[in-house]
Amino acid sequence: MPEWLFEAGIGENRAALVSRGIIWKARIEVESAGPRAGSVVAARMTDRGTARITLEGGGEALCSPLPTVTQGGRFRALIVREAIPEPGRPKLPKAVPTDAPLGEGLDLLARITASGLPVRHCRAHEPDLLEQAGWSEVLEEAITGEIAFAGGALRLSPTPAMALFDVDGPAPHDALALAAAHAVARACERHGIAGSIGVDFPTLPSKAARQAVAEAIDAALPQPFERTMVNGFGFLQIVRRRVRPSLPELLRADAIGAEARAELRRIERLPPPPPTTHMVSQRIARRLAQQPDWIAELARRAGGVTEIASRE
């Protein structure tokens, strides 16, 4: 039976939906990532011209429709999409005016619990069930964008406009495109990819072959979503409701932070007695020096003094 594996890590929480020993969904919740979707927060109308609002506690969001208050007026806002990290300038959260009471949106543990599937809490002194199911491989997919499937490969490229999948593999192209359609659907679910998604299939001259690929997407990707047909150049577009960042966006936005948190996970799982000093790369050491609360939490979990040193 499918079950969620949940791990309360240092600096992030992790969850994976596992069935038959395979990760079907992988999710990471980074601390201090801003208001969660579903949160109702106090806000102030900052600029009606650009629909910007200021959130109590810091940060901005875009609000549509605009509240009835005048500029500078206060109101409550429901966060309908979390901030999306992007190179250069991240996308602000999206909000709508609401009369609902103030409150926090569901965190990762609450969301997976609400799915109705069993949730198993994984702890550092227990066997590493996440890794046994392929956790590192999923993270590698998210960071590199290289996703293999039987008969071919996908290359995922998140962009500000859309997430792009490029399909590569040998002929016959009809069979390659069908297999790729299923692989794209699985990758979207595994990595939480939503919003606008483009897929560049090999050129399929037959209308019947293009229709078969579109139907394969319909069969493999859970609703709700909208899609176009596969055009004569092999391109298909999918649109899924976007609520929070995908795993690739989250990890690529702060690659060093993700690497540092993964290193803390490895250290935490060392068998007792753990060493007092842990040698890490220079860039990870620099990042951890900026996060003394992470080191303090590692020491608390290890039950002693913990120091981080650079091996360079």
BELGIRA-V523343 format. One record per residue. N is the residue number from 1. PSI is psi in degrees with one decimal (NA if undefined). Layout:
[[N PSI] [N PSI]]
This chain:
[[1 138.9] [2 145.1] [3 152.0] [4 134.0] [5 126.6] [6 137.0] [7 119.3] [8 97.1] [9 -174.2] [10 115.9] [11 -13.5] [12 153.5] [13 148.0] [14 147.2] [15 145.7] [16 131.4] [17 116.4] [18 133.1] [19 132.7] [20 36.4] [21 11.4] [22 140.5] [23 118.4] [24 -28.5] [25 135.9] [26 130.1] [27 140.9] [28 135.4] [29 111.0] [30 138.4] [31 151.6] [32 40.4] [33 8.2] [34 179.6] [35 137.3] [36 154.8] [37 137.5] [38 -8.9] [39 141.9] [40 118.8] [41 153.9] [42 138.2] [43 164.7] [44 136.2] [45 114.2] [46 -48.2] [47 103.4] [48 -27.3] [49 -36.7] [50 4.1] [51 27.8] [52 138.8] [53 155.2] [54 130.3] [55 140.6] [56 133.0] [57 -4.9] [58 153.8] [59 164.4] [60 167.1] [61 165.1] [62 136.8] [63 126.0] [64 124.2] [65 163.5] [66 145.9] [67 164.3] [68 -9.6] [69 156.1] [70 171.5] [71 130.7] [72 -11.9] [73 158.0] [74 148.6] [75 177.5] [76 141.9] [77 137.7] [78 123.3] [79 117.1] [80 -16.3] [81 131.0] [82 166.8] [83 141.9] [84 114.0] [85 136.4] [86 155.9] [87 133.3] [88 -77.6] [89 114.1] [90 152.4] [91 131.4] [92 155.9] [93 156.5] [94 144.2] [95 162.2] [96 149.6] [97 148.6] [98 156.8] [99 4.6] [100 155.8] [101 154.8] [102 143.3] [103 159.7] [104 143.8] [105 166.8] [106 136.2] [107 180.0] [108 -45.9] [109 -42.1] [110 -37.5] [111 -44.8] [112 -31.0] [113 -38.4] [114 -15.4] [115 -18.4] [116 -7.0] [117 155.3] [118 144.5] [119 121.9] [120 124.0] [121 121.9] [122 136.5] [123 156.2] [124 -28.9] [125 -1.6] [126 167.7] [127 145.6] [128 85.2] [129 -34.5] [130 -47.1] [131 -37.2] [132 -29.9] [133 -6.1] [134 30.5] [135 -48.1] [136 -37.7] [137 -38.3] [138 -42.5] [139 -38.4] [140 -41.3] [141 -47.5] [142 -39.1] [143 -42.0] [144 -25.8] [145 2.1] [146 115.3] [147 112.2] [148 148.2] [149 164.9] [150 115.0] [151 -1.1] [152 -163.1] [153 152.6] [154 148.2] [155 116.3] [156 129.4] [157 98.5] [158 132.6] [159 164.9] [160 -29.2] [161 -42.1] [162 165.4] [163 125.7] [164 131.9] [165 126.2] [166 130.2] [167 131.6] [168 140.9] [169 169.9] [170 162.9] [171 159.7] [172 138.2] [173 -27.4] [174 -48.3] [175 -38.2] [176 -44.7] [177 -38.5] [178 -46.2] [179 -38.6] [180 -35.1] [181 -44.1] [182 -37.5] [183 -38.7] [184 -44.8] [185 -44.4] [186 -39.1] [187 -39.4] [188 -42.5] [189 -42.2] [190 -40.0] [191 3.0] [192 39.3] [193 126.1] [194 -169.5] [195 -145.4] [196 127.6] [197 126.4] [198 139.9] [199 121.9] [200 92.8] [201 164.0] [202 152.4] [203 128.7] [204 105.1] [205 -22.6] [206 129.6] [207 -36.0] [208 -38.7] [209 -40.7] [210 -38.7] [211 -38.8] [212 -37.3] [213 -43.8] [214 -40.3] [215 -32.0] [216 -38.9] [217 -45.1] [218 -38.8] [219 -31.1] [220 -24.9] [221 122.2] [222 142.5] [223 158.4] [224 145.3] [225 164.1] [226 154.1] [227 161.0] [228 177.2] [229 165.0] [230 120.7] [231 -178.4] [232 -16.2] [233 2.9] [234 12.8] [235 135.8] [236 140.9] [237 137.4] [238 142.4] [239 119.9] [240 147.6] [241 130.9] [242 122.7] [243 -33.2] [244 169.6] [245 151.2] [246 166.4] [247 -43.6] [248 -41.5] [249 -42.5] [250 -46.3] [251 -37.4] [252 -26.2] [253 -28.3] [254 71.4] [255 -40.1] [256 -40.6] [257 -42.7] [258 -40.4] [259 -39.8] [260 -42.1] [261 -35.1] [262 -36.7] [263 -40.2] [264 -37.2] [265 -42.8] [266 -44.8] [267 -42.2] [268 -27.9] [269 3.4] [270 140.5] [271 150.2] [272 152.7] [273 133.6] [274 150.5] [275 155.4] [276 -36.8] [277 135.3] [278 127.0] [279 127.2] [280 171.8] [281 161.9] [282 -41.1] [283 -35.3] [284 -39.4] [285 -41.4] [286 -41.7] [287 -41.9] [288 -28.9] [289 -24.5] [290 -6.2] [291 66.2] [292 -25.7] [293 -31.1] [294 -43.8] [295 -40.2] [296 -39.1] [297 -37.4] [298 -43.4] [299 -39.9] [300 -42.6] [301 -33.4] [302 -18.5] [303 33.2] [304 -169.9] [305 136.6] [306 130.0] [307 146.1] [308 130.7] [309 148.1] [310 137.6] [311 -9.2] [312 NA]]
